[in-house]
Amino acid sequence: MPNNLVIVANRLPVDRVEQADGTPGWRLSPGGLVTAIEPVMRANDGVWLGWPGGTDQDLEPFEHDGMSLVPMSMSQTDIELFYEGFSNGTLWPLYHDLVAKPEFHREWWDAYVSVNRRFAEKAADNAAEGATVWVHDYQLQLVPQMLREIRPDLRIGFYLHIPFPPGELFQQLPWRRQLLEGLLGADLVGFQGHGAAGNFVRLVRQRVGHKTHKDLVYLPDGRTVRAAAFPISIDSQGFEDLATSEPVAARAKEIREALGSPTKVFLGIDRLDYTKGIYARLRAFSELIADGHLDVEDAVFVQVAVPSREQVEQYRILRDDIDRLVGRINGDLGRIGRPAISYLHSSYPREEMAALYRSADIMVVTPYRDGMNLVAKEYVACRTDNTGALVLSEFAGAAEELRQAWLVNPYDINGMKSALLEAYRAEPKETTRRMKAMRRTVTQNDVAAWADSFMTELADVRSSHGKAVRPAKRS
Ligand code: G6P
């Protein structure tokens, strides 16, 4: 059935789970994107196209929780060359400041082109005449142009969830021009920040030779493409409600007791990714203990590392490095029943995350580069009593909005040590002043506002001929 709105993302918003009776079923993935997009999908008979994970072939479209989902299958070779290879071995490190060395392989690129084509064709099959198609993230940057070639009637939006690098780095890519042209198939290209949008427009001018003016690109065929910043957010109200619920409050208390009721709990929650700066932050914390500024009787660092992309070599190396570091720190500095670091390699449901946020006095978010970092915003949303301190990397997109955090340069270990200690010693008056301001920001700019502003902007793009998408009705 053709749809007026097609969401195209590498992943579907559901994960496969085993149901109570042992049969396979689906569960809505944790994460804000689905919360934001679901109401817009409902208002427009939307459909979501993406990979459900795994190598199942020929899965039929299905409904989950009132949402129409179209699963895209991936073969083992697609996973190795397109997903682990070009997406996460080339683009991911290239777009994150070369924190790891990107690899350039022609067979990875070929797989990227053919998987993108498959997504574009499937999107074309599912879109009604004049429909809106919203393509997401770095795995699918060729889809806008491929789709436009098949279906010039469509209104196409693209949103990049990760940073877009400066030209000096981007131009290493042997296929730089093809990627830029892929994105220019969209009417609106959205980025997390103004810096990223500026990088894109500059590259288009220099590398592709199109005329540009501010955030507009003028194509030779008369079409105009707009490139602008739409900083993403979270379901702030949802987190706030969860954090204040009775079971989460009880669980937060239990967590602190299980940790031995220390004076202060430090917390890090990240996908286990080399961009997140986990190693450096744990070193900074351990040095504060070794130097005698902190004592394991008073302070503990809870680090949750969510397993991620485990078949990619850089991620395996990182896991080993962190395992070794945590073992050494605890061996050197811990006491019986008092490890310096409580390390969990696991993923948790939203309820447990909210309980962890509630139980932590100092949240430590120190990526070397991050498009936004939603963990920082989730922590703030959960601190409904205006307590708690946030130590945040200057290189996370979130730092542009959460100015009242203790901002740090994650490459500067001494600077991080000072910030951790300041946050630890801060007077409640000071932390409350800062948290209040940050809470205002996160409450006012939630993920629904983000989706609305992107959709409204897309509907306004002059060059497009498609029908406008109706904004979702919100209570
Ligand atoms: C980042 C990317 C997403 C991606 C997610 C999880 O947030 O921007 O596109 O889905 O990481 O990574 P994974 O490789 O497991 O999909």
Residues whose N, C-alpha, C, O or C-beta is under 5 A from the ligand:
A	BS01	G6P	D137 H161 I162
